[in-house]
Amino acid sequence: MKNDNPYVLILGGSGSIGLACAKELSLRNYNLVIVHRDSRSANKYAQHEFEVIRESGTILYDINANINAEDTFEKLLNILKVNNINRLHAFIHASADANLGNILNPNSELSHDDFIHTLNSMSISFVVWAKGLIEKRLLSENSKVVGFTSEGSSKVLKKYVAVGMAKSALEAACRYMAIEFAPLKINVNLINAGIIMSRSVNILDKHNDFINEAIIRNPSGRLTKPEDVSKVMAFLLSDDSNWITGQIITVDGGEQLVAI
């Protein structure tokens, strides 16, 4: 067991990017605390993947709960206290709990609550959880904070309005957090990933040729893989990234350089 290795907290650690990050960090000798929100059937898959990670010797604690619920942060603190974890090397925000749809289309019209839920899950939680971890002194000098944005923060994608709004807010938050956290020597950065096959993309693809269009558009001839993103995340957690903060790093094989 890797008892003395540093711990990383991942919100959304059962999704495409979050799980890839967990696997990459396990290979790099980090221990993990994962907060995820899955149905009973999806949780079976997540637990299988987590057990594979544990079999490598990585210590992994997980909480299946809504990151926006007030008691979820307290559950995290309890796990850390019981297991004598006094510091986290990094906080990774990979929550993809969002609502897809349009503003006016009656067949996919988003409600007020849909917008609020998406904003809370994909943006406000990034700020609130990082703030809480710092106040509890779980993040300190040379800790890293990493989140994930997308092209939809600045361009119009189908059924993406709520997520696009949340990602725009996330990018603004990253800049403000980077400035406020810099005196504490805590770095804050975002990764702008290309199109990745995920549950949300699968939903989009039921209604259009979104995937095929993305592959044709990408000069590298394929979609971005979660592993492409997780390797850059690992770099941002290393000491080699200590002088990088408040930045958005695009990982897409050149996809977003091509006009839609």
RAFENSUL-V305174 format. One record per helix or strand of 2 or more residues. SS is the DSSP state (~ for helix, > for strand). FROM is the first residue (numbers start at 1). TO is the last residue. Records with the same first field share a line. If there is no record, write none. Layout:
# RAFENSUL-V305174
SS=FROM-TO  FROM-TO
This chain:
# RAFENSUL-V305174
>=7-11  31-36  60-64  90-93  101-102  144-149  187-193  248-251
~=16-27  40-55  70-82  112-135  151-153  161-182  199-205  210-217  226-236  239-241  255-257
